[in-house]
Amino acid sequence: MRDSPLSLEAPRRHAIAGLLIATFASMAGSISQAQLADAEDQPDQYVLDPQHSRVTFTVDADLRSQIRMRFLRMHAQLEQVHGDRDSGRVTVTIDATSVEARPRFLSPILRGHGMLDVARYPEIHFVSTRLVRAEEGRAWLFGDLTIRGVTRPVRLLVTYDSVDGNPWPDGTLAFSAAGDVSRREFGLSAWFPMIGDAVHMNIQVEFVHGP
């Protein structure tokens, strides 16, 4: 007795359906692996906690005194690949209009045309380029600093507040960075030599893990 066309078609349909299911499953598996790989390649992002961060500039003056500048507002972001601090990239934007000086009467002068000229250059930028480990708990952070539209390379000595530069259990990553720059290289030559040329930068930041 011959099989009917319908009885022959059913196994074929099942075979085709099975092949399609296997193909889609394979595609789904490939997509999942690709998505996982993409997720692994995405850097860990940290955002600044402004309540526990600050930036100060200090310049030596005559009579063994100092002019101290503190910037009250800034934004920063830190990215690391797979938690590797050596691959980290730091970007900092400082609101130059928020500078406050000690002595206080110098604040409007520092914001003026002869110094920071915040009307034309309201922001100070820093973008890191590489990180080189130093002695335990420290590293050299190299980057580009932009003040008054002038960009110069700078080097900052980083000191980690957590063990080995790793985040604390709550996901917080904190460190300080310090270094000197020449203010005349950025066009800030007013009052020289009464006011020294070297600007001592001190940055204390705290980052929290987040988007």
C-alpha positions in Angstrom: 0.0 0.0 0.0 1.4 3.3 -1.0 1.8 6.2 1.4 -0.6 9.0 0.7 0.9 12.4 -0.2 -0.3 13.8 3.1 1.6 11.1 5.1 4.8 11.9 3.1 4.4 15.7 3.6 4.1 15.5 7.4 7.6 14.3 8.1 9.0 16.8 5.7 7.1 19.6 7.5 8.5 18.4 10.8 12.0 18.2 9.4 11.8 21.7 8.0 10.3 23.0 11.3 13.1 21.3 13.2 15.7 22.8 10.9 14.2 26.3 11.4 14.1 25.9 15.1 17.8 24.8 15.2 18.8 27.7 12.9 17.0 30.3 15.1 18.4 28.8 18.2 21.9 29.0 16.8 21.3 32.6 15.7 20.0 33.4 19.1 23.0 31.8 20.8 25.3 33.8 18.5 23.5 37.0 19.2 23.6 36.4 23.0 27.3 35.7 22.8 27.8 38.9 20.8 25.8 40.9 23.2 27.8 39.4 26.1 31.0 40.3 24.4 29.8 43.8 23.8 28.8 44.1 27.4 32.2 42.9 28.5 33.9 45.5 26.3 31.8 48.3 27.7 33.8 50.3 30.2 32.8 50.6 33.8 31.6 54.1 34.4 31.9 56.2 37.5 30.4 59.6 38.1 31.6 62.3 40.4 30.1 62.8 43.9 30.3 66.6 44.2 29.7 66.6 47.9 33.0 64.9 48.5 35.1 66.4 45.8 37.0 69.7 45.4 39.5 71.5 43.3 41.9 74.1 44.6 44.7 76.2 42.9 47.3 77.9 45.0 49.9 80.5 43.9 52.7 81.9 45.9 52.7 85.6 46.5 55.1 88.2 48.0 55.5 88.5 51.8 55.4 84.7 52.1 51.7 84.6 51.5 49.5 82.6 49.1 46.5 83.2 46.9 44.2 80.2 47.2 41.5 79.6 44.7 38.7 77.1 45.1 36.2 76.1 42.4 32.8 75.3 43.8 31.3 73.5 40.8 32.6 70.8 38.6 31.7 67.7 36.7 33.8 64.6 36.1 33.6 61.1 34.8 35.9 58.1 35.1 35.8 55.0 32.8 37.7 51.8 33.3 37.8 48.7 31.2 37.1 45.5 33.2 38.0 47.4 36.4 41.6 48.0 35.1 42.7 51.3 36.5 45.5 51.5 34.1 43.0 51.7 31.2 41.0 54.4 33.0 40.1 57.7 31.4 39.2 60.8 33.4 37.4 63.8 32.1 36.9 66.9 34.3 35.0 70.1 33.5 35.4 72.9 36.1 33.1 75.8 36.2 35.5 78.7 36.1 32.8 81.2 37.1 32.5 79.4 40.4 36.0 80.4 41.6 36.3 81.8 45.1 39.6 83.3 46.3 41.3 83.8 49.6 41.8 86.8 50.2 38.2 87.1 49.1 38.5 90.5 47.5 40.5 88.9 44.7 37.6 86.7 43.5 36.2 89.2 41.0 39.7 90.1 39.8 40.5 86.4 39.1 37.2 86.1 37.1 38.1 89.2 35.1 39.6 89.7 31.7 43.2 89.9 33.0 43.1 86.4 34.5 40.6 83.6 33.9 38.3 85.8 31.7 35.3 83.7 32.6 33.0 85.7 30.4 34.8 84.3 27.4 36.1 81.0 28.9 33.6 79.8 31.4 35.1 76.3 31.8 38.4 74.6 32.5 38.9 71.1 31.1 41.1 68.2 31.8 41.2 65.0 29.8 43.6 62.2 30.8 45.7 60.5 28.2 47.5 57.7 30.2 48.2 56.4 33.6 51.6 55.1 34.8 51.9 53.3 38.1 54.4 54.6 40.6 55.1 53.3 44.1 52.4 51.4 45.9 49.1 53.4 46.2 50.3 56.1 43.7 50.4 56.7 40.0 51.3 59.4 37.5 48.3 60.7 35.5 49.1 62.4 32.2 46.6 64.5 30.4 45.7 67.8 28.6 44.6 70.8 30.6 42.7 73.6 28.9 42.5 77.1 30.5 41.4 80.3 28.6 41.2 78.2 25.4 44.9 77.2 25.7 45.7 73.5 26.0 48.9 72.2 27.6 50.0 68.7 28.7 50.2 68.2 32.5 51.3 65.5 34.9 49.6 64.8 38.2 50.7 62.6 41.0 47.7 60.5 42.0 47.3 59.0 45.5 44.6 56.4 46.0 42.4 56.5 49.1 41.4 52.9 48.7 43.5 49.7 48.7 45.4 49.2 45.5 43.2 51.8 43.7 40.2 49.5 43.8 36.7 50.7 44.7 35.5 50.3 48.3 32.8 47.7 48.9 30.1 50.3 48.3 31.4 51.0 44.8 33.1 54.3 45.8 36.4 55.1 44.2 38.4 58.0 45.7 41.7 59.6 45.1 43.6 62.8 45.1 45.8 64.3 42.4 48.4 67.1 42.7 50.7 68.9 40.3 52.2 72.2 39.2 51.6 74.2 36.0 53.0 77.5 34.7 50.2 80.1 34.6 52.0 82.1 32.0 51.8 79.1 29.6 48.0 79.6 29.7 48.1 83.4 29.2 47.7 84.2 32.9 50.7 86.5 33.2 49.1 89.3 35.3 51.0 90.5 38.4 54.2 88.6 37.5 56.7 88.6 39.2 54.8 89.9 42.3 52.7 86.8 42.1 54.5 83.5 41.3 54.3 81.6 38.1 53.7 78.1 39.4 50.1 77.2 40.1 49.8 74.3 42.6 46.8 72.2 41.6 45.2 69.9 44.2 42.2 67.8 43.2 40.3 65.5 45.6 37.6 63.5 44.0 35.2 60.7 44.9 33.5 58.7 42.3 30.5 56.4 42.6 29.7 53.5 40.2 26.9 54.4 37.8 25.8 55.2 34.3 
